[in-house]
Amino acid sequence: MSRAEGWYKVGDKGDHEKYKHPEKSDHVVVPHPRKDMPIGTLRNIYKQAGWEWR
């Protein structure tokens, strides 16, 4: 998540981190980085953040 875009960490539990954006009503949950992240997980993070998947 990008701090430059306004995202900030609001918590973590286990192997996940939760991020919030001041202009969005929901939060985004991101797993702690591993060597490889499944493509479906990455697409879901983009969707939750409102980013366009390219």
PyMOL commands that place a pseudoatom at each C-alpha (Angstrom):
pseudoatom trace, name=CA, resn=MET, resi=1, chain=A, elem=C, hetatm=0, pos=[0.000, 0.000, 0.000]
pseudoatom trace, name=CA, resn=SER, resi=2, chain=A, elem=C, hetatm=0, pos=[1.306, 3.429, -0.883]
pseudoatom trace, name=CA, resn=ARG, resi=3, chain=A, elem=C, hetatm=0, pos=[1.686, 6.128, 1.739]
pseudoatom trace, name=CA, resn=ALA, resi=4, chain=A, elem=C, hetatm=0, pos=[2.114, 8.626, -1.086]
pseudoatom trace, name=CA, resn=GLU, resi=5, chain=A, elem=C, hetatm=0, pos=[-1.480, 7.848, -2.101]
pseudoatom trace, name=CA, resn=GLY, resi=6, chain=A, elem=C, hetatm=0, pos=[-2.752, 8.335, 1.459]
pseudoatom trace, name=CA, resn=TRP, resi=7, chain=A, elem=C, hetatm=0, pos=[-2.916, 4.717, 2.713]
pseudoatom trace, name=CA, resn=TYR, resi=8, chain=A, elem=C, hetatm=0, pos=[-1.922, 4.100, 6.330]
pseudoatom trace, name=CA, resn=LYS, resi=9, chain=A, elem=C, hetatm=0, pos=[-1.633, 0.978, 8.443]
pseudoatom trace, name=CA, resn=VAL, resi=10, chain=A, elem=C, hetatm=0, pos=[-4.357, 0.578, 11.065]
pseudoatom trace, name=CA, resn=GLY, resi=11, chain=A, elem=C, hetatm=0, pos=[-3.422, -2.802, 12.462]
pseudoatom trace, name=CA, resn=ASP, resi=12, chain=A, elem=C, hetatm=0, pos=[-2.137, -6.283, 11.998]
pseudoatom trace, name=CA, resn=LYS, resi=13, chain=A, elem=C, hetatm=0, pos=[-3.020, -9.685, 13.313]
pseudoatom trace, name=CA, resn=GLY, resi=14, chain=A, elem=C, hetatm=0, pos=[-1.248, -12.918, 12.598]
pseudoatom trace, name=CA, resn=ASP, resi=15, chain=A, elem=C, hetatm=0, pos=[0.055, -12.819, 9.058]
pseudoatom trace, name=CA, resn=HIS, resi=16, chain=A, elem=C, hetatm=0, pos=[-2.145, -9.980, 7.733]
pseudoatom trace, name=CA, resn=GLU, resi=17, chain=A, elem=C, hetatm=0, pos=[-1.946, -6.178, 7.799]
pseudoatom trace, name=CA, resn=LYS, resi=18, chain=A, elem=C, hetatm=0, pos=[-4.935, -3.827, 7.564]
pseudoatom trace, name=CA, resn=TYR, resi=19, chain=A, elem=C, hetatm=0, pos=[-4.726, -0.495, 5.711]
pseudoatom trace, name=CA, resn=LYS, resi=20, chain=A, elem=C, hetatm=0, pos=[-7.150, 2.433, 5.534]
pseudoatom trace, name=CA, resn=HIS, resi=21, chain=A, elem=C, hetatm=0, pos=[-7.507, 5.407, 3.213]
pseudoatom trace, name=CA, resn=PRO, resi=22, chain=A, elem=C, hetatm=0, pos=[-9.047, 8.673, 4.466]
pseudoatom trace, name=CA, resn=GLU, resi=23, chain=A, elem=C, hetatm=0, pos=[-11.280, 9.016, 1.377]
pseudoatom trace, name=CA, resn=LYS, resi=24, chain=A, elem=C, hetatm=0, pos=[-12.537, 5.419, 1.271]
pseudoatom trace, name=CA, resn=SER, resi=25, chain=A, elem=C, hetatm=0, pos=[-15.123, 3.894, 3.576]
pseudoatom trace, name=CA, resn=ASP, resi=26, chain=A, elem=C, hetatm=0, pos=[-13.583, 0.424, 3.801]
pseudoatom trace, name=CA, resn=HIS, resi=27, chain=A, elem=C, hetatm=0, pos=[-10.162, -1.029, 4.571]
pseudoatom trace, name=CA, resn=VAL, resi=28, chain=A, elem=C, hetatm=0, pos=[-7.795, -3.329, 2.669]
pseudoatom trace, name=CA, resn=VAL, resi=29, chain=A, elem=C, hetatm=0, pos=[-6.324, -6.491, 4.179]
pseudoatom trace, name=CA, resn=VAL, resi=30, chain=A, elem=C, hetatm=0, pos=[-2.911, -7.538, 2.869]
pseudoatom trace, name=CA, resn=PRO, resi=31, chain=A, elem=C, hetatm=0, pos=[-1.024, -10.719, 3.810]
pseudoatom trace, name=CA, resn=HIS, resi=32, chain=A, elem=C, hetatm=0, pos=[2.524, -10.213, 5.064]
pseudoatom trace, name=CA, resn=PRO, resi=33, chain=A, elem=C, hetatm=0, pos=[4.905, -10.476, 2.127]
pseudoatom trace, name=CA, resn=ARG, resi=34, chain=A, elem=C, hetatm=0, pos=[6.064, -13.909, 1.119]
pseudoatom trace, name=CA, resn=LYS, resi=35, chain=A, elem=C, hetatm=0, pos=[8.387, -14.926, -1.649]
pseudoatom trace, name=CA, resn=ASP, resi=36, chain=A, elem=C, hetatm=0, pos=[5.495, -15.263, -4.103]
pseudoatom trace, name=CA, resn=MET, resi=37, chain=A, elem=C, hetatm=0, pos=[1.961, -13.937, -3.769]
pseudoatom trace, name=CA, resn=PRO, resi=38, chain=A, elem=C, hetatm=0, pos=[-0.779, -15.732, -5.704]
pseudoatom trace, name=CA, resn=ILE, resi=39, chain=A, elem=C, hetatm=0, pos=[-2.115, -13.651, -8.611]
pseudoatom trace, name=CA, resn=GLY, resi=40, chain=A, elem=C, hetatm=0, pos=[-5.676, -13.939, -7.283]
pseudoatom trace, name=CA, resn=THR, resi=41, chain=A, elem=C, hetatm=0, pos=[-4.622, -12.441, -3.950]
pseudoatom trace, name=CA, resn=LEU, resi=42, chain=A, elem=C, hetatm=0, pos=[-2.919, -9.542, -5.698]
pseudoatom trace, name=CA, resn=ARG, resi=43, chain=A, elem=C, hetatm=0, pos=[-5.976, -8.905, -7.894]
pseudoatom trace, name=CA, resn=ASN, resi=44, chain=A, elem=C, hetatm=0, pos=[-8.187, -8.886, -4.800]
pseudoatom trace, name=CA, resn=ILE, resi=45, chain=A, elem=C, hetatm=0, pos=[-5.937, -6.310, -3.105]
pseudoatom trace, name=CA, resn=TYR, resi=46, chain=A, elem=C, hetatm=0, pos=[-6.204, -4.103, -6.207]
pseudoatom trace, name=CA, resn=LYS, resi=47, chain=A, elem=C, hetatm=0, pos=[-9.990, -4.500, -6.219]
pseudoatom trace, name=CA, resn=GLN, resi=48, chain=A, elem=C, hetatm=0, pos=[-10.306, -3.626, -2.504]
pseudoatom trace, name=CA, resn=ALA, resi=49, chain=A, elem=C, hetatm=0, pos=[-8.094, -0.560, -2.987]
pseudoatom trace, name=CA, resn=GLY, resi=50, chain=A, elem=C, hetatm=0, pos=[-10.055, 0.625, -6.027]
pseudoatom trace, name=CA, resn=TRP, resi=51, chain=A, elem=C, hetatm=0, pos=[-7.039, 0.333, -8.309]
pseudoatom trace, name=CA, resn=GLU, resi=52, chain=A, elem=C, hetatm=0, pos=[-7.222, -0.699, -11.948]
pseudoatom trace, name=CA, resn=TRP, resi=53, chain=A, elem=C, hetatm=0, pos=[-5.717, -4.104, -12.731]
pseudoatom trace, name=CA, resn=ARG, resi=54, chain=A, elem=C, hetatm=0, pos=[-3.529, -3.896, -15.853]
for i in range(1, 54): cmd.bond("trace and resi %d" % i, "trace and resi %d" % (i + 1))
show_as sticks, trace
zoom trace
